[in-house]
Amino acid sequence: MPPLLQVKDLKTYFFTDDGVVKAVDGINYDVQPGEIVGLVGESGCGKTVSALCILRLIPDPPGKIVGGEIIFEGADLLKADEKEIRHIRGNRIAMIFQEPMTSLNPVLTIGRQITESLELHLGMDHRSATKRAIELMEMVGIPEAEARISDYPHQFSGGMRQRAMIAMALSCNPKLLLADEPTTALDVTIQAQILELLTRLTRELGTAVVIITHNLGVVARYADRVNVMYAGKIVEAAVARELYGNPHHPYTLGLLKSVPRLDQARKEKLEPIEGSPPDLIHMPQGCAFQPRCRFAVQKCQQEAPPLLQVASDHYSACWEWPRVGQAARSAAPA
């Protein structure tokens, strides 16, 4: 089966007075129909920018997609005209933005914000769209939906606003859903409810999902495959179980070691990743992670590694991946 989405050598730069910020610098990944793919990394690594590129929402200026292809259902979205891309946004590809309070329009009711896409993309009249909006609100677990459809965003709690965002995103039964940190502003119990709801609904509808997050627990539970990003590049890609059980990039290993685990002794210390992410305007020579890497050798300072195949459907951008894998195995709990 051909991939639903293929991102090929995507490059997105921001041209500022201080220099060129290479926010996304040649990433490649694909998403199969009905699949959940995780995109993981620190803040500023390019996760959100890569998702905005898919919907052509990069502000120009200063941002510009300078190279690559984004193939969706066989067509390159970067070659589509503005009319075509408007038809795709919210219809065939939808996005849940990071903070619902700043993404929802404060002067429009929740109901109007859901019915707008139904009327625009599906051609529904106002009465039919309102009926469908109530059904969507009930589907995502908003109580007394018929009464609350006339409420404004400020009248909803954070969890309810996020549910409304999910209802809006799923209203036109999209083929692909981009979920950008969908639970950042919520407490832990609500996070779990939202993620379970999102996963269940997308499975029922057959929608593929790209989950963008820095939360490794979210990815471990919900993603089929994982792409780890660092400084605008994908540095490791694998099936979720393989990546967590057998990481082959020092950045991935560092992320996993910095998260508490229930199978470790209570006195076990977490190991933070030393140093700071690189300045994307003044990138270090060679591997971008080498200034922070305990596995770095001289070659790492001279030449940036490509994504190398280290196992079946497992890729790592590291010259020293065998040492990293050995260290991960020796550190794994018995």
Buried (B, 14 or more C-beta within 10 A) or exposed (E): EEBBBBBBEBBBBBEEEEEBBBBBBBBBBBBBBBBBBBBBBBEBBBBBBBBBBBBBBBEEEEBBBBBBBBBBBEEEBBEBEEEEBBEBBBBBBBBBBBBBEEBBEEEEBBBBBBBBBBBBBBEBEEEBBBBBBBEBBBBBBBEEBEEBBEBBBEEBEBBBBBBBBBBBBBBBEBBBBBBBBBBBBBEEEBBBBBBEBBBEBBEEEEBBBBBBBBBBBBBBEBBBBBBBBBBBBBBBBBBBEBBBEBBBBBBBBBBBBEEEEEEEEEEEEEEEBEEEBBEBEEBBEBBBBBBBBEBBEEEBEEEBBEBEEBBEEBBBBBBBBEBBBEBBEEEEEE
